Amino acid sequence: MLSITPASVQAKDQPRPDTFVDVKTVAPGILVEARYATAHNFVGQKIDGYEKPICYLTRQAAAALAQVVADLEPRGLTLKVFDCYRPERAVAHFARWARNLGDVKTKAEFYPHVDKSTLFSDGYIASRSGHSRGSTTDLTVARRADGRELDMGTPFDFFSPRSWPSDKSVSAEAQANRALLAQAMRKRGFAGYDKEWWHFTLRPEPYPQTYFDFVVR
């Protein structure tokens, strides 16, 4: 989300710092569906800065996420991540898309009840994202046996009050599944976001004021 604190930004085209790791190397049971490395996202095209479908996080965040995966395993469940570290250039891509009010080809799937002109003011799009600090992830719970996602009431990146964790218009099953995810993440030090059931940040963050821009490759 939008930062109001002084921040440093990594120079462009820098290599990935060794303090960031591929989450699958520490949590082999995790599932990765890197949406922004594909065209299946609210922009409708592959996003700048994503060359491969990899989930990078700071070592601390990756280790904590591995603990969540281990906690869920006895229940036959795991985590499926949609996004992890996000380059600054990807955030800029989102912002350019949001300002192009004529491009609404993904509206029916991702924001059918929200006017695109309000995505900034409503908090769904920001000019700076915590994901770029490397300890924030977007994810859901899935069954280990077949990778099927639990019902969370809305899809990932569905811009609507129905996606708020506190929303009561979704089914009781979806509310319970959201609570399961939130409790599992909170147990290992992650804090949620009040407008997205899928969004969590490790507290405290290793890089609370640094925004990175290395390419996901």
C-alpha positions in Angstrom: 0.0 0.0 0.0 1.0 3.7 -0.3 3.9 4.5 1.9 4.1 7.8 3.8 7.5 7.2 5.4 10.9 8.1 3.9 12.2 5.2 1.8 15.1 4.0 -0.2 14.7 2.4 -3.6 17.1 -0.2 -5.0 18.8 0.9 -8.2 17.3 -0.6 -11.4 18.8 -3.8 -12.9 20.5 -4.8 -9.7 20.8 -8.6 -9.0 18.6 -10.3 -6.5 20.1 -9.8 -3.0 21.2 -13.0 -1.2 18.8 -12.1 1.6 15.9 -13.1 -0.8 15.1 -16.7 -1.5 12.8 -18.8 -3.7 10.1 -19.9 -1.2 9.8 -23.4 -2.8 13.4 -24.1 -1.7 12.4 -23.8 2.0 8.7 -24.9 1.7 8.6 -27.7 -0.9 4.9 -28.4 -0.3 3.8 -24.9 -1.2 2.0 -24.2 -4.5 2.9 -21.3 -6.7 0.5 -19.7 -9.2 2.4 -16.6 -10.1 -0.4 -14.6 -11.7 1.6 -11.6 -12.7 4.0 -13.8 -14.7 1.0 -14.6 -16.9 -1.8 -12.7 -18.6 -4.4 -14.0 -16.1 -4.6 -10.9 -13.8 -6.5 -7.7 -13.6 -4.3 -5.9 -16.1 -4.8 -8.7 -18.7 -1.2 -9.1 -19.6 2.1 -10.3 -18.2 3.4 -7.6 -15.8 6.7 -5.8 -16.1 9.5 -7.4 -13.9 8.1 -10.9 -13.9 10.2 -13.1 -16.2 9.6 -16.4 -14.4 6.8 -17.7 -12.1 8.9 -17.7 -8.9 7.9 -16.6 -5.4 10.8 -14.7 -3.8 10.7 -13.4 -0.2 13.1 -12.3 2.4 14.7 -15.3 4.2 12.7 -14.4 7.3 9.4 -14.3 5.5 10.1 -17.4 3.6 11.0 -19.3 6.8 7.8 -18.1 8.5 5.7 -19.2 5.5 7.4 -22.6 5.6 6.1 -22.9 9.2 2.6 -22.1 8.1 2.8 -24.8 5.4 4.0 -27.3 8.0 1.2 -26.3 10.4 -1.4 -27.0 7.7 0.1 -30.3 6.5 -1.6 -32.5 9.1 -5.0 -31.2 7.9 -4.2 -32.2 4.4 -3.9 -28.6 3.4 -1.2 -26.3 2.1 -0.7 -22.7 0.8 -1.0 -21.5 -2.7 0.8 -18.2 -3.4 -0.3 -15.8 -6.1 2.3 -13.1 -5.6 5.3 -12.5 -3.3 8.1 -10.0 -3.8 6.9 -7.5 -6.5 9.4 -5.3 -8.4 8.8 -1.5 -8.3 8.5 -1.6 -12.1 5.5 -3.9 -11.7 3.8 -1.5 -9.3 4.4 1.3 -11.9 2.8 -1.0 -14.5 -0.3 -1.4 -12.3 -0.5 2.4 -11.9 -0.3 3.1 -15.6 -3.1 0.6 -16.2 -5.3 2.1 -13.5 -5.0 5.6 -15.0 -6.0 4.3 -18.5 -9.7 4.4 -17.9 -10.5 3.2 -21.4 -9.0 -0.3 -20.7 -11.7 -2.3 -19.0 -11.3 -5.6 -20.7 -10.8 -7.4 -17.3 -13.7 -5.6 -15.5 -16.2 -8.5 -15.6 -13.7 -10.9 -13.8 -11.9 -8.6 -11.4 -13.9 -5.5 -10.6 -17.5 -5.8 -11.9 -19.0 -3.6 -9.2 -16.2 -1.0 -8.9 -15.6 2.0 -11.1 -12.0 1.9 -12.4 -11.6 5.6 -11.7 -11.9 4.9 -7.9 -9.3 2.0 -7.6 -6.7 4.4 -6.2 -9.0 6.1 -3.7 -10.6 2.8 -2.7 -7.2 1.4 -1.8 -7.1 -1.4 -4.3 -4.2 0.1 -6.4 -1.3 2.1 -4.8 1.6 4.0 -6.2 3.9 2.1 -3.9 3.4 -1.5 -2.6 4.6 -3.3 0.5 5.2 -6.3 -1.7 8.3 -4.5 -3.0 9.9 -4.7 0.4 10.0 -8.4 0.1 8.0 -9.7 3.1 4.5 -9.5 1.8 2.6 -12.3 0.0 -0.8 -12.9 -1.5 -2.1 -16.4 -1.0 -4.8 -18.8 -0.2 -5.3 -22.3 1.3 -5.5 -25.4 -1.0 -5.8 -29.1 -0.6 -2.5 -30.9 -0.7 -4.0 -33.9 -2.6 -5.1 -32.0 -5.7 -4.3 -28.3 -5.3 -7.9 -27.3 -5.2 -8.4 -24.0 -3.5 -10.7 -23.7 -0.5 -13.8 -21.4 -1.0 -12.9 -17.9 0.1 -16.0 -16.2 -1.2 -14.2 -14.3 -3.9 -11.3 -15.0 -6.2 -7.8 -13.5 -5.7 -7.6 -9.8 -6.8 -11.3 -9.4 -6.8 -11.7 -5.6 -6.2 -14.8 -5.4 -4.0 -15.9 -5.0 -0.4 -16.8 -8.7 -0.6 -13.0 -9.4 -0.5 -12.6 -7.6 2.8 -11.8 -10.2 5.5 -14.6 -8.7 7.6 -17.3 -9.1 4.9 -20.3 -11.2 6.1 -22.1 -11.4 2.7 -20.0 -14.4 1.7 -21.0 -17.9 2.8 -20.4 -19.3 6.3 -17.9 -21.7 4.7 -16.0 -18.9 3.1 -15.9 -16.9 6.3 -14.5 -20.0 8.1 -11.9 -20.6 5.5 -10.8 -16.9 5.6 -10.5 -17.2 9.4 -8.5 -20.4 9.0 -6.0 -18.7 6.7 -5.8 -15.6 8.9 -5.2 -17.6 12.1 -2.6 -19.8 10.4 -0.7 -16.7 9.1 -1.0 -14.8 12.3 0.4 -17.7 14.4 3.7 -17.3 12.4 3.9 -13.6 12.6 2.0 -12.3 9.6 -0.5 -9.4 9.7 -3.4 -9.2 7.3 -4.8 -6.3 5.3 -8.4 -5.2 5.9 -9.4 -4.9 2.2 -7.9 -8.2 0.9 -8.4 -11.6 2.5 -5.3 -12.9 0.6 -2.7 -10.2 1.7 -0.3 -10.7 4.5 3.0 -9.1 5.7 5.5 -10.4 8.1 6.0 -8.3 11.3 8.5 -7.0 11.9 9.8 -6.6 8.3 13.5 -6.9 7.6 13.3 -4.0 5.1 10.5 -1.7 6.4 11.6 1.3 4.3 13.4 -0.2 1.3 11.6 -0.9 -2.0 13.4 -3.3 -4.4 13.2 -3.5 -8.2 15.2 -6.6 -9.2 13.5 -8.7 -11.8 11.9 -12.0 -10.9 13.9 -14.4 -13.0 
